[in-house]
Amino acid sequence: MKIKLIALVAILIVFFALGFRAIHPENGLQSAMGSAKSSIVVYKHAGEYAIGSKVVVEVAGQGKQSGIVKSATKDSVDVDTRVTFVRIKQADVLGKLIVVIPFFGTILGIVGL
C-alpha cells in the first residue's frame, strides 16, 4: 500500500512538472455522466487556441469554467461556457481541456473546494 501511494504521488509530480493542472470548475461543459460542477477537469496550457478547442477559462466574478472556443483571433477568443459567452485574451485562457473526470467534483464540493 505504501509503495502504491508513493508511486501515485510520483506520477502526480511528473504530470504537474509537465504542465498538467486539475480544477473543479464552477460551470461549463457537461458530459453524459454529469455537470461540470460534479466533475474535475484536467487541462494543459497551450500557446494559441483555435475554433472548436475545448478550453478552461477564468471568468471574472464567475470562477473557473470549461467551454468551447467559438471564434478566435491572434489576440482574443470567444468562449461558450453554456452559462455565458465571453471574449477574453488568448493569454488569459488557462489551458486546453484534456479530460473530464466525473463525480469527484461532488466530493470536493462537499468539503468546500
N, C-alpha and C positions, 0 to 999 in steps of 0.2 A: 504494500500500500504506500509506504514511504517513497519508494523508488518511482512509482507511478505519479505521485504528487510532484516530485522533483522534476520528472520528465515533462509534465504538463506546464509547470512554471517555466522551464527552459524553452519550451515551444512558444509560449506566450511572449517571452522576452525577445525571441528571434523575430516573431511577427511584428512586434512593436518596433524593433530596430529597422525592419524593412519598410516601415511607414504605414502599416495597417492600424486602424483605430476602430473602436466599438462604442456605440452610443445607444441610449434609449430615447428614441425620438418622441416629441410631443404629438405630432401629427404627420400625415404624409401617406405614402403608398401603402396599400394593404394587400395581403395575399389571401388565397382561399382559406388559409389557416388562421386568419385573424387580422385585426387592425394594426396600425403602426404602434399604437400605444401599448399593445401586448407583445411587442417584439423587441429584439436587439438587432441593430444594424451594424454590419462590418463594412468599412469603407477605406479607400486609399486615395490620397491626394494625387492629382494628375495636373498636367500643365494647362491644357485647354479642354473645353467641353463642347461637344457637338450636339446638334439636334437629335433627340431620341435617347441621349445618355441619361441613365438613372443616377441622380446625384443626391448628396446630403448638403443642406444649406442651413444657415442660422438666420432666421427672420427676426428682426428687431421686435421685441415685445411678445413674440410667439414661440421662441425657443428653436431648438434644432428640429428640422423636418426633412423628410425624404421627398423627392419629386422627380419629374421628368422634364428635361430641357426641351422647350417648345420652339425657341428661337435663340440663335447665338450669333454674336459678332465677335470681333477680336477683343473688344473691351468688356462686353456685358453678356449676360444670359437671362432669358425669361424662363422661369421655372414654374410649373404647375404642381402644387403640393396637395391638391384635392381640396384644401381648405381655402387657399388663396393663390393668386397668380402674382408672382413677384419678379421684379427686374433687379438683378444685382451684378456687381462687377465679377469678371472671371476669377479674379484673385480672391474674392470673398466666398467662393464655393469651397466647402470643407473637403469634399472629395467625391470620387466616383463610387457608387454603391456596388459592393461586391456580393454580399449575401444578406438575407434577412433570416434571422433565427426566431421562429415564432415561440410564443408563450413565456420565454424567460423575462421579457419586459414586465409582465404582470408581477413577477416575484420582486423585481427591482422597484416597481411602483408601490408595492406594499411596504417596503422599508424606506420609502421616500426618496429614491434616486431617480 
